[in-house]
Amino acid sequence: LGVKESHQMTIFRIIAAILQLGNLEIQGERDGEACSVSSEDEHLGNFCGLLGVEHSQMQHWLCHRK
C-alpha cells in the first residue's frame, strides 16, 4: 500500500492497544449504574504503555462520562 515503515509501526501499535482494551475486565457496580476497572489489570497497563497515556487517568475516564 506504500505506507512508510514508521507509519506502519504506529498503526500496529494502535491496533495492538485496541485489542488490549478489548481484553480489559470492567466490573459493573450498583446494578449497572457504575463500573470500575482494577488498577492491577495487565491489559490496562499494556494499553497505556502502547499509547503512552497515564494509567490512572485512563482508568478513571473509562468509567466516567464527564
PQR file with spaces between the fields and no chain letter, atoms N, CA, C, O and H, PARSE charges and radii, in Angstrom:
ATOM       1  N    LEU     1       0.808   -1.206    0.000 -0.4000 1.5000
ATOM       2  CA   LEU     1       0.000    0.000    0.000 -0.0000 2.0000
ATOM       3  C    LEU     1       0.847    1.263    0.000  0.5500 1.7000
ATOM       4  O    LEU     1       0.321    2.367   -0.139 -0.5500 1.4000
ATOM       5  N    GLY     2       2.136    1.105    0.153 -0.4000 1.5000
ATOM       6  CA   GLY     2       3.016    2.269    0.123 -0.0000 2.0000
ATOM       7  C    GLY     2       3.084    3.042    1.427  0.5500 1.7000
ATOM       8  O    GLY     2       3.448    4.218    1.426 -0.5500 1.4000
ATOM       9  H    GLY     2       2.563    0.208    0.266  0.4000 1.0000
ATOM      10  N    VAL     3       2.740    2.407    2.538 -0.4000 1.5000
ATOM      11  CA   VAL     3       2.797    3.067    3.843 -0.0000 2.0000
ATOM      12  C    VAL     3       4.223    2.966    4.380  0.5500 1.7000
ATOM      13  O    VAL     3       4.822    1.890    4.380 -0.5500 1.4000
ATOM      14  H    VAL     3       2.444    1.452    2.539  0.4000 1.0000
ATOM      15  N    LYS     4       4.751    4.083    4.831 -0.4000 1.5000
ATOM      16  CA   LYS     4       6.108    4.086    5.371 -0.0000 2.0000
ATOM      17  C    LYS     4       6.192    3.178    6.586  0.5500 1.7000
ATOM      18  O    LYS     4       5.210    2.987    7.302 -0.5500 1.4000
ATOM      19  H    LYS     4       4.264    4.957    4.831  0.4000 1.0000
ATOM      20  N    GLU     5       7.383    2.619    6.811 -0.4000 1.5000
ATOM      21  CA   GLU     5       7.580    1.687    7.919 -0.0000 2.0000
ATOM      22  C    GLU     5       7.291    2.348    9.270  0.5500 1.7000
ATOM      23  O    GLU     5       6.733    1.706   10.159 -0.5500 1.4000
ATOM      24  H    GLU     5       8.181    2.775    6.228  0.4000 1.0000
ATOM      25  N    SER     6       7.659    3.605    9.431 -0.4000 1.5000
ATOM      26  CA   SER     6       7.388    4.297   10.699 -0.0000 2.0000
ATOM      27  C    SER     6       5.887    4.431   10.932  0.5500 1.7000
ATOM      28  O    SER     6       5.423    4.301   12.065 -0.5500 1.4000
ATOM      29  H    SER     6       8.112    4.127    8.708  0.4000 1.0000
ATOM      30  N    HIS     7       5.133    4.687    9.881 -0.4000 1.5000
ATOM      31  CA   HIS     7       3.678    4.778    9.993 -0.0000 2.0000
ATOM      32  C    HIS     7       3.066    3.403   10.247  0.5500 1.7000
ATOM      33  O    HIS     7       2.081    3.285   10.976 -0.5500 1.4000
ATOM      34  H    HIS     7       5.510    4.792    8.961  0.4000 1.0000
ATOM      35  N    GLN     8       3.644    2.371    9.651 -0.4000 1.5000
ATOM      36  CA   GLN     8       3.156    1.009    9.888 -0.0000 2.0000
ATOM      37  C    GLN     8       3.267    0.647   11.360  0.5500 1.7000
ATOM      38  O    GLN     8       2.340    0.071   11.930 -0.5500 1.4000
ATOM      39  H    GLN     8       4.444    2.467    9.059  0.4000 1.0000
ATOM      40  N    MET     9       4.385    0.977   11.973 -0.4000 1.5000
ATOM      41  CA   MET     9       4.580    0.659   13.389 -0.0000 2.0000
ATOM      42  C    MET     9       3.575    1.410   14.263  0.5500 1.7000
ATOM      43  O    MET     9       3.085    0.867   15.253 -0.5500 1.4000
ATOM      44  H    MET     9       5.138    1.444   11.510  0.4000 1.0000
ATOM      45  N    THR    10       3.269    2.648   13.902 -0.4000 1.5000
ATOM      46  CA   THR    10       2.259    3.410   14.640 -0.0000 2.0000
ATOM      47  C    THR    10       0.894    2.766   14.498  0.5500 1.7000
ATOM      48  O    THR    10       0.157    2.656   15.478 -0.5500 1.4000
ATOM      49  H    THR    10       3.666    3.089   13.098  0.4000 1.0000
ATOM      50  N    ILE    11       0.551    2.342   13.303 -0.4000 1.5000
ATOM      51  CA   ILE    11      -0.725    1.668   13.057 -0.0000 2.0000
ATOM      52  C    ILE    11      -0.786    0.366   13.838  0.5500 1.7000
ATOM      53  O    ILE    11      -1.808    0.065   14.455 -0.5500 1.4000
ATOM      54  H    ILE    11       1.150    2.431   12.507  0.4000 1.0000
ATOM      55  N    PHE    12       0.289   -0.410   13.824 -0.4000 1.5000
ATOM      56  CA   PHE    12       0.321   -1.674   14.567 -0.0000 2.0000
ATOM      57  C    PHE    12       0.177   -1.438   16.072  0.5500 1.7000
ATOM      58  O    PHE    12      -0.490   -2.206   16.764 -0.5500 1.4000
ATOM      59  H    PHE    12       1.120   -0.165   13.324  0.4000 1.0000
ATOM      60  N    ARG    13       0.809   -0.367   16.573 -0.4000 1.5000
ATOM      61  CA   ARG    13       0.722   -0.048   17.997 -0.0000 2.0000
ATOM      62  C    ARG    13      -0.717    0.319   18.375  0.5500 1.7000
ATOM      63  O    ARG    13      -1.200   -0.093   19.430 -0.5500 1.4000
ATOM      64  H    ARG    13       1.351    0.257   16.011  0.4000 1.0000
ATOM      65  N    ILE    14      -1.396    1.080   17.534 -0.4000 1.5000
ATOM      66  CA   ILE    14      -2.791    1.456   17.794 -0.0000 2.0000
ATOM      67  C    ILE    14      -3.688    0.228   17.759  0.5500 1.7000
ATOM      68  O    ILE    14      -4.553    0.071   18.620 -0.5500 1.4000
ATOM      69  H    ILE    14      -1.004    1.414   16.678  0.4000 1.0000
ATOM      70  N    ILE    15      -3.497   -0.633   16.785 -0.4000 1.5000
ATOM      71  CA   ILE    15      -4.301   -1.856   16.689 -0.0000 2.0000
ATOM      72  C    ILE    15      -4.060   -2.749   17.894  0.5500 1.7000
ATOM      73  O    ILE    15      -5.010   -3.304   18.447 -0.5500 1.4000
ATOM      74  H    ILE    15      -2.794   -0.505   16.085  0.4000 1.0000
ATOM      75  N    ALA    16      -2.802   -2.898   18.314 -0.4000 1.5000
ATOM      76  CA   ALA    16      -2.488   -3.715   19.487 -0.0000 2.0000
ATOM      77  C    ALA    16      -3.140   -3.135   20.743  0.5500 1.7000
ATOM      78  O    ALA    16      -3.622   -3.883   21.593 -0.5500 1.4000
ATOM      79  H    ALA    16      -2.031   -2.447   17.865  0.4000 1.0000
ATOM      80  N    ALA    17      -3.156   -1.818   20.860 -0.4000 1.5000
ATOM      81  CA   ALA    17      -3.787   -1.166   22.012 -0.0000 2.0000
ATOM      82  C    ALA    17      -5.288   -1.420   22.030  0.5500 1.7000
ATOM      83  O    ALA    17      -5.858   -1.689   23.087 -0.5500 1.4000
ATOM      84  H    ALA    17      -2.765   -1.210   20.169  0.4000 1.0000
ATOM      85  N    ILE    18      -5.928   -1.337   20.878 -0.4000 1.5000
ATOM      86  CA   ILE    18      -7.367   -1.603   20.785 -0.0000 2.0000
ATOM      87  C    ILE    18      -7.657   -3.049   21.168  0.5500 1.7000
ATOM      88  O    ILE    18      -8.643   -3.319   21.855 -0.5500 1.4000
ATOM      89  H    ILE    18      -5.465   -1.119   20.019  0.4000 1.0000
ATOM      90  N    LEU    19      -6.822   -3.973   20.739 -0.4000 1.5000
ATOM      91  CA   LEU    19      -7.014   -5.376   21.103 -0.0000 2.0000
ATOM      92  C    LEU    19      -6.827   -5.579   22.609  0.5500 1.7000
ATOM      93  O    LEU    19      -7.554   -6.363   23.218 -0.5500 1.4000
ATOM      94  H    LEU    19      -6.021   -3.754   20.181  0.4000 1.0000
ATOM      95  N    GLN    20      -5.870   -4.888   23.211 -0.4000 1.5000
ATOM      96  CA   GLN    20      -5.677   -4.974   24.661 -0.0000 2.0000
ATOM      97  C    GLN    20      -6.892   -4.412   25.400  0.5500 1.7000
ATOM      98  O    GLN    20      -7.314   -4.965   26.415 -0.5500 1.4000
ATOM      99  H    GLN    20      -5.279   -4.251   22.717  0.4000 1.0000
ATOM     100  N    LEU    21      -7.446   -3.328   24.896 -0.4000 1.5000
ATOM     101  CA   LEU    21      -8.625   -2.726   25.509 -0.0000 2.0000
ATOM     102  C    LEU    21      -9.808   -3.677   25.464  0.5500 1.7000
ATOM     103  O    LEU    21     -10.638   -3.676   26.374 -0.5500 1.4000
ATOM     104  H    LEU    21      -7.103   -2.879   24.071  0.4000 1.0000
ATOM     105  N    GLY    22      -9.895   -4.487   24.416 -0.4000 1.5000
ATOM     106  CA   GLY    22     -10.959   -5.475   24.311 -0.0000 2.0000
ATOM     107  C    GLY    22     -10.851   -6.574   25.355  0.5500 1.7000
ATOM     108  O    GLY    22     -11.851   -7.220   25.669 -0.5500 1.4000
ATOM     109  H    GLY    22      -9.221   -4.487   23.678  0.4000 1.0000
ATOM     110  N    ASN    23      -9.667   -6.802   25.899 -0.4000 1.5000
ATOM     111  CA   ASN    23      -9.465   -7.821   26.930 -0.0000 2.0000
ATOM     112  C    ASN    23      -9.641   -7.277   28.340  0.5500 1.7000
ATOM     113  O    ASN    23      -9.604   -8.035   29.309 -0.5500 1.4000
ATOM     114  H    ASN    23      -8.855   -6.277   25.644  0.4000 1.0000
ATOM     115  N    LEU    24      -9.831   -5.980   28.458 -0.4000 1.5000
ATOM     116  CA   LEU    24      -9.961   -5.333   29.753 -0.0000 2.0000
ATOM     117  C    LEU    24     -11.219   -5.814   30.474  0.5500 1.7000
ATOM     118  O    LEU    24     -12.289   -5.914   29.872 -0.5500 1.4000
ATOM     119  H    LEU    24      -9.862   -5.365   27.671  0.4000 1.0000
ATOM     120  N    GLU    25     -11.082   -6.109   31.761 -0.4000 1.5000
ATOM     121  CA   GLU    25     -12.226   -6.567   32.548 -0.0000 2.0000
ATOM     122  C    GLU    25     -12.813   -5.390   33.320  0.5500 1.7000
ATOM     123  O    GLU    25     -12.160   -4.808   34.187 -0.5500 1.4000
ATOM     124  H    GLU    25     -10.213   -6.028   32.250  0.4000 1.0000
ATOM     125  N    ILE    26     -14.051   -5.053   32.991 -0.4000 1.5000
ATOM     126  CA   ILE    26     -14.755   -3.952   33.643 -0.0000 2.0000
ATOM     127  C    ILE    26     -15.827   -4.551   34.529  0.5500 1.7000
ATOM     128  O    ILE    26     -16.673   -5.311   34.058 -0.5500 1.4000
ATOM     129  H    ILE    26     -14.582   -5.525   32.287  0.4000 1.0000
ATOM     130  N    GLN    27     -15.798   -4.210   35.826 -0.4000 1.5000
ATOM     131  CA   GLN    27     -16.760   -4.743   36.780 -0.0000 2.0000
ATOM     132  C    GLN    27     -17.910   -3.749   36.945  0.5500 1.7000
ATOM     133  O    GLN    27     -17.697   -2.569   37.222 -0.5500 1.4000
ATOM     134  H    GLN    27     -15.110   -3.592   36.209  0.4000 1.0000
ATOM     135  N    GLY    28     -19.135   -4.255   36.770 -0.4000 1.5000
ATOM     136  CA   GLY    28     -20.315   -3.434   36.983 -0.0000 2.0000
ATOM     137  C    GLY    28     -20.617   -3.304   38.469  0.5500 1.7000
ATOM     138  O    GLY    28     -20.380   -4.230   39.244 -0.5500 1.4000
ATOM     139  H    GLY    28     -19.308   -5.214   36.545  0.4000 1.0000
ATOM     140  N    GLU    29     -21.137   -2.158   38.853 -0.4000 1.5000
ATOM     141  CA   GLU    29     -21.490   -1.895   40.246 -0.0000 2.0000
ATOM     142  C    GLU    29     -22.857   -1.217   40.293  0.5500 1.7000
ATOM     143  O    GLU    29     -23.298   -0.628   39.306 -0.5500 1.4000
ATOM     144  H    GLU    29     -21.329   -1.405   38.223  0.4000 1.0000
ATOM     145  N    ARG    30     -23.516   -1.303   41.433 -0.4000 1.5000
ATOM     146  CA   ARG    30     -24.809   -0.659   41.673 -0.0000 2.0000
ATOM     147  C    ARG    30     -25.809   -0.939   40.548  0.5500 1.7000
ATOM     148  O    ARG    30     -26.367   -0.020   39.949 -0.5500 1.4000
ATOM     149  H    ARG    30     -23.158   -1.781   42.234  0.4000 1.0000
ATOM     150  N    ASP    31     -26.020   -2.224   40.277 -0.4000 1.5000
ATOM     151  CA   ASP    31     -26.983   -2.668   39.257 -0.0000 2.0000
ATOM     152  C    ASP    31     -26.753   -2.030   37.888  0.5500 1.7000
ATOM     153  O    ASP    31     -27.700   -1.654   37.197 -0.5500 1.4000
ATOM     154  H    ASP    31     -25.567   -2.971   40.763  0.4000 1.0000
ATOM     155  N    GLY    32     -25.496   -1.915   37.513 -0.4000 1.5000
ATOM     156  CA   GLY    32     -25.160   -1.404   36.196 -0.0000 2.0000
ATOM     157  C    GLY    32     -25.094    0.108   36.093  0.5500 1.7000
ATOM     158  O    GLY    32     -24.877    0.638   35.003 -0.5500 1.4000
ATOM     159  H    GLY    32     -24.727   -2.220   38.074  0.4000 1.0000
ATOM     160  N    GLU    33     -25.275    0.812   37.191 -0.4000 1.5000
ATOM     161  CA   GLU    33     -25.231    2.275   37.183 -0.0000 2.0000
ATOM     162  C    GLU    33     -23.802    2.809   37.229  0.5500 1.7000
ATOM     163  O    GLU    33     -23.564    3.973   36.905 -0.5500 1.4000
ATOM     164  H    GLU    33     -25.451    0.382   38.076  0.4000 1.0000
ATOM     165  N    ALA    34     -22.871    1.985   37.622 -0.4000 1.5000
ATOM     166  CA   ALA    34     -21.473    2.401   37.724 -0.0000 2.0000
ATOM     167  C    ALA    34     -20.584    1.221   37.348  0.5500 1.7000
ATOM     168  O    ALA    34     -21.051    0.088   37.229 -0.5500 1.4000
ATOM     169  H    ALA    34     -23.064    1.040   37.885  0.4000 1.0000
ATOM     170  N    CYS    35     -19.306    1.501   37.165 -0.4000 1.5000
ATOM     171  CA   CYS    35     -18.362    0.432   36.848 -0.0000 2.0000
ATOM     172  C    CYS    35     -16.994    0.786   37.406  0.5500 1.7000
ATOM     173  O    CYS    35     -16.747    1.919   37.818 -0.5500 1.4000
ATOM     174  H    CYS    35     -18.927    2.421   37.261  0.4000 1.0000
ATOM     175  N    SER    36     -16.117   -0.196   37.411 -0.4000 1.5000
ATOM     176  CA   SER    36     -14.748    0.046   37.849 -0.0000 2.0000
ATOM     177  C    SER    36     -13.807   -0.868   37.082  0.5500 1.7000
ATOM     178  O    SER    36     -14.198   -1.916   36.570 -0.5500 1.4000
ATOM     179  H    SER    36     -16.317   -1.117   37.076  0.4000 1.0000
ATOM     180  N    VAL    37     -12.562   -0.437   37.022 -0.4000 1.5000
ATOM     181  CA   VAL    37     -11.501   -1.206   36.380 -0.0000 2.0000
ATOM     182  C    VAL    37     -10.407   -1.398   37.411  0.5500 1.7000
ATOM     183  O    VAL    37      -9.990   -0.439   38.060 -0.5500 1.4000
ATOM     184  H    VAL    37     -12.244    0.414   37.439  0.4000 1.0000
ATOM     185  N    SER    38      -9.943   -2.615   37.567 -0.4000 1.5000
ATOM     186  CA   SER    38      -8.883   -2.889   38.526 -0.0000 2.0000
ATOM     187  C    SER    38      -7.594   -2.177   38.107  0.5500 1.7000
ATOM     188  O    SER    38      -7.209   -2.204   36.938 -0.5500 1.4000
ATOM     189  H    SER    38     -10.281   -3.395   37.040  0.4000 1.0000
ATOM     190  N    SER    39      -6.944   -1.550   39.065 -0.4000 1.5000
ATOM     191  CA   SER    39      -5.691   -0.850   38.760 -0.0000 2.0000
ATOM     192  C    SER    39      -4.570   -1.826   38.445  0.5500 1.7000
ATOM     193  O    SER    39      -3.535   -1.430   37.909 -0.5500 1.4000
ATOM     194  H    SER    39      -7.257   -1.528   40.015  0.4000 1.0000
ATOM     195  N    GLU    40      -4.765   -3.096   38.772 -0.4000 1.5000
ATOM     196  CA   GLU    40      -3.742   -4.108   38.520 -0.0000 2.0000
ATOM     197  C    GLU    40      -4.006   -4.913   37.253  0.5500 1.7000
ATOM     198  O    GLU    40      -3.299   -5.885   36.987 -0.5500 1.4000
ATOM     199  H    GLU    40      -5.606   -3.417   39.207  0.4000 1.0000
ATOM     200  N    ASP    41      -5.002   -4.532   36.473 -0.4000 1.5000
ATOM     201  CA   ASP    41      -5.325   -5.252   35.237 -0.0000 2.0000
ATOM     202  C    ASP    41      -4.173   -5.088   34.246  0.5500 1.7000
ATOM     203  O    ASP    41      -3.833   -3.971   33.856 -0.5500 1.4000
ATOM     204  H    ASP    41      -5.577   -3.742   36.689  0.4000 1.0000
ATOM     205  N    GLU    42      -3.579   -6.205   33.844 -0.4000 1.5000
ATOM     206  CA   GLU    42      -2.415   -6.151   32.953 -0.0000 2.0000
ATOM     207  C    GLU    42      -2.761   -5.584   31.583  0.5500 1.7000
ATOM     208  O    GLU    42      -1.911   -4.971   30.938 -0.5500 1.4000
ATOM     209  H    GLU    42      -3.855   -7.113   34.160  0.4000 1.0000
ATOM     210  N    HIS    43      -3.992   -5.779   31.132 -0.4000 1.5000
ATOM     211  CA   HIS    43      -4.389   -5.281   29.816 -0.0000 2.0000
ATOM     212  C    HIS    43      -4.463   -3.755   29.808  0.5500 1.7000
ATOM     213  O    HIS    43      -4.117   -3.118   28.813 -0.5500 1.4000
ATOM     214  H    HIS    43      -4.682   -6.277   31.656  0.4000 1.0000
ATOM     215  N    LEU    44      -4.917   -3.172   30.920 -0.4000 1.5000
ATOM     216  CA   LEU    44      -4.925   -1.712   31.022 -0.0000 2.0000
ATOM     217  C    LEU    44      -3.503   -1.174   30.996  0.5500 1.7000
ATOM     218  O    LEU    44      -3.234   -0.164   30.347 -0.5500 1.4000
ATOM     219  H    LEU    44      -5.198   -3.690   31.728  0.4000 1.0000
ATOM     220  N    GLY    45      -2.594   -1.839   31.696 -0.4000 1.5000
ATOM     221  CA   GLY    45      -1.189   -1.429   31.684 -0.0000 2.0000
ATOM     222  C    GLY    45      -0.577   -1.507   30.296  0.5500 1.7000
ATOM     223  O    GLY    45       0.164   -0.613   29.884 -0.5500 1.4000
ATOM     224  H    GLY    45      -2.813   -2.660   32.223  0.4000 1.0000
ATOM     225  N    ASN    46      -0.889   -2.582   29.573 -0.4000 1.5000
ATOM     226  CA   ASN    46      -0.380   -2.730   28.204 -0.0000 2.0000
ATOM     227  C    ASN    46      -0.961   -1.653   27.293  0.5500 1.7000
ATOM     228  O    ASN    46      -0.242   -1.064   26.486 -0.5500 1.4000
ATOM     229  H    ASN    46      -1.491   -3.308   29.907  0.4000 1.0000
ATOM     230  N    PHE    47      -2.261   -1.398   27.422 -0.4000 1.5000
ATOM     231  CA   PHE    47      -2.931   -0.371   26.616 -0.0000 2.0000
ATOM     232  C    PHE    47      -2.268    0.992   26.837  0.5500 1.7000
ATOM     233  O    PHE    47      -1.929    1.691   25.882 -0.5500 1.4000
ATOM     234  H    PHE    47      -2.845   -1.876   28.077  0.4000 1.0000
ATOM     235  N    CYS    48      -2.092    1.355   28.102 -0.4000 1.5000
ATOM     236  CA   CYS    48      -1.494    2.652   28.421 -0.0000 2.0000
ATOM     237  C    CYS    48      -0.046    2.746   27.933  0.5500 1.7000
ATOM     238  O    CYS    48       0.389    3.790   27.448 -0.5500 1.4000
ATOM     239  H    CYS    48      -2.367    0.788   28.878  0.4000 1.0000
ATOM     240  N    GLY    49       0.685    1.650   28.068 -0.4000 1.5000
ATOM     241  CA   GLY    49       2.064    1.634   27.598 -0.0000 2.0000
ATOM     242  C    GLY    49       2.177    1.794   26.092  0.5500 1.7000
ATOM     243  O    GLY    49       3.064    2.490   25.599 -0.5500 1.4000
ATOM     244  H    GLY    49       0.332    0.802   28.463  0.4000 1.0000
ATOM     245  N    LEU    50       1.279    1.150   25.365 -0.4000 1.5000
ATOM     246  CA   LEU    50       1.319    1.229   23.903 -0.0000 2.0000
ATOM     247  C    LEU    50       0.974    2.626   23.389  0.5500 1.7000
ATOM     248  O    LEU    50       1.554    3.093   22.409 -0.5500 1.4000
ATOM     249  H    LEU    50       0.558    0.584   25.765  0.4000 1.0000
ATOM     250  N    LEU    51       0.034    3.287   24.051 -0.4000 1.5000
ATOM     251  CA   LEU    51      -0.394    4.609   23.580 -0.0000 2.0000
ATOM     252  C    LEU    51       0.280    5.764   24.319  0.5500 1.7000
ATOM     253  O    LEU    51       0.153    6.922   23.919 -0.5500 1.4000
ATOM     254  H    LEU    51      -0.437    2.908   24.848  0.4000 1.0000
ATOM     255  N    GLY    52       0.997    5.445   25.398 -0.4000 1.5000
ATOM     256  CA   GLY    52       1.690    6.491   26.131 -0.0000 2.0000
ATOM     257  C    GLY    52       0.749    7.399   26.910  0.5500 1.7000
ATOM     258  O    GLY    52       0.982    8.604   27.007 -0.5500 1.4000
ATOM     259  H    GLY    52       1.100    4.505   25.723  0.4000 1.0000
ATOM     260  N    VAL    53      -0.309    6.825   27.463 -0.4000 1.5000
ATOM     261  CA   VAL    53      -1.246    7.609   28.267 -0.0000 2.0000
ATOM     262  C    VAL    53      -1.086    7.237   29.733  0.5500 1.7000
ATOM     263  O    VAL    53      -0.583    6.162   30.058 -0.5500 1.4000
ATOM     264  H    VAL    53      -0.498    5.846   27.384  0.4000 1.0000
ATOM     265  N    GLU    54      -1.517    8.132   30.616 -0.4000 1.5000
ATOM     266  CA   GLU    54      -1.371    7.920   32.049 -0.0000 2.0000
ATOM     267  C    GLU    54      -2.372    6.874   32.541  0.5500 1.7000
ATOM     268  O    GLU    54      -3.566    6.952   32.250 -0.5500 1.4000
ATOM     269  H    GLU    54      -1.925    9.006   30.352  0.4000 1.0000
ATOM     270  N    HIS    55      -1.866    5.906   33.284 -0.4000 1.5000
ATOM     271  CA   HIS    55      -2.645    4.761   33.758 -0.0000 2.0000
ATOM     272  C    HIS    55      -3.855    5.197   34.589  0.5500 1.7000
ATOM     273  O    HIS    55      -4.973    4.751   34.332 -0.5500 1.4000
ATOM     274  H    HIS    55      -0.896    5.843   33.520  0.4000 1.0000
ATOM     275  N    SER    56      -3.644    6.055   35.572 -0.4000 1.5000
ATOM     276  CA   SER    56      -4.735    6.455   36.465 -0.0000 2.0000
ATOM     277  C    SER    56      -5.805    7.261   35.727  0.5500 1.7000
ATOM     278  O    SER    56      -6.995    7.120   36.011 -0.5500 1.4000
ATOM     279  H    SER    56      -2.736    6.417   35.782  0.4000 1.0000
ATOM     280  N    GLN    57      -5.391    8.092   34.794 -0.4000 1.5000
ATOM     281  CA   GLN    57      -6.361    8.870   34.024 -0.0000 2.0000
ATOM     282  C    GLN    57      -7.217    7.972   33.136  0.5500 1.7000
ATOM     283  O    GLN    57      -8.430    8.159   33.048 -0.5500 1.4000
ATOM     284  H    GLN    57      -4.425    8.206   34.563  0.4000 1.0000
ATOM     285  N    MET    58      -6.596    7.009   32.487 -0.4000 1.5000
ATOM     286  CA   MET    58      -7.349    6.104   31.627 -0.0000 2.0000
ATOM     287  C    MET    58      -8.294    5.250   32.451  0.5500 1.7000
ATOM     288  O    MET    58      -9.428    5.004   32.038 -0.5500 1.4000
ATOM     289  H    MET    58      -5.610    6.857   32.559  0.4000 1.0000
ATOM     290  N    GLN    59      -7.843    4.798   33.607 -0.4000 1.5000
ATOM     291  CA   GLN    59      -8.691    4.003   34.498 -0.0000 2.0000
ATOM     292  C    GLN    59      -9.920    4.823   34.907  0.5500 1.7000
ATOM     293  O    GLN    59     -11.027    4.290   34.966 -0.5500 1.4000
ATOM     294  H    GLN    59      -6.922    4.997   33.942  0.4000 1.0000
ATOM     295  N    HIS    60      -9.732    6.091   35.183 -0.4000 1.5000
ATOM     296  CA   HIS    60     -10.844    6.970   35.570 -0.0000 2.0000
ATOM     297  C    HIS    60     -11.803    7.198   34.409  0.5500 1.7000
ATOM     298  O    HIS    60     -13.012    7.024   34.563 -0.5500 1.4000
ATOM     299  H    HIS    60      -8.833    6.524   35.135  0.4000 1.0000
ATOM     300  N    TRP    61     -11.280    7.584   33.252 -0.4000 1.5000
ATOM     301  CA   TRP    61     -12.143    8.009   32.150 -0.0000 2.0000
ATOM     302  C    TRP    61     -12.813    6.856   31.428  0.5500 1.7000
ATOM     303  O    TRP    61     -13.760    7.085   30.676 -0.5500 1.4000
ATOM     304  H    TRP    61     -10.298    7.726   33.127  0.4000 1.0000
ATOM     305  N    LEU    62     -12.363    5.638   31.623 -0.4000 1.5000
ATOM     306  CA   LEU    62     -13.084    4.502   31.064 -0.0000 2.0000
ATOM     307  C    LEU    62     -14.406    4.270   31.791  0.5500 1.7000
ATOM     308  O    LEU    62     -15.313    3.635   31.253 -0.5500 1.4000
ATOM     309  H    LEU    62     -11.593    5.453   32.234  0.4000 1.0000
ATOM     310  N    CYS    63     -14.511    4.786   33.011 -0.4000 1.5000
ATOM     311  CA   CYS    63     -15.708    4.548   33.839 -0.0000 2.0000
ATOM     312  C    CYS    63     -16.524    5.817   34.114  0.5500 1.7000
ATOM     313  O    CYS    63     -17.573    5.733   34.753 -0.5500 1.4000
ATOM     314  H    CYS    63     -13.774    5.302   33.448  0.4000 1.0000
ATOM     315  N    HIS    64     -16.080    6.966   33.658 -0.4000 1.5000
ATOM     316  CA   HIS    64     -16.796    8.216   33.907 -0.0000 2.0000
ATOM     317  C    HIS    64     -17.021    8.953   32.594  0.5500 1.7000
ATOM     318  O    HIS    64     -16.104    9.097   31.785 -0.5500 1.4000
ATOM     319  H    HIS    64     -15.228    7.033   33.139  0.4000 1.0000
ATOM     320  N    ARG    65     -18.225    9.408   32.395 -0.4000 1.5000
ATOM     321  CA   ARG    65     -18.559   10.108   31.144 -0.0000 2.0000
ATOM     322  C    ARG    65     -18.176   11.571   31.164  0.5500 1.7000
ATOM     323  O    ARG    65     -17.856   12.144   30.122 -0.5500 1.4000
ATOM     324  H    ARG    65     -18.970    9.291   33.052  0.4000 1.0000
ATOM     325  N    LYS    66     -18.205   12.182   32.336 -0.4000 1.5000
ATOM     326  CA   LYS    66     -17.929   13.626   32.409 -0.0000 2.0000
ATOM     327  C    LYS    66     -16.720   13.876   33.260  0.5500 1.7000
ATOM     328  O    LYS    66     -16.324   15.026   33.446 -0.5500 1.4000
ATOM     329  H    LYS    66     -18.465   11.716   33.182  0.4000 1.0000
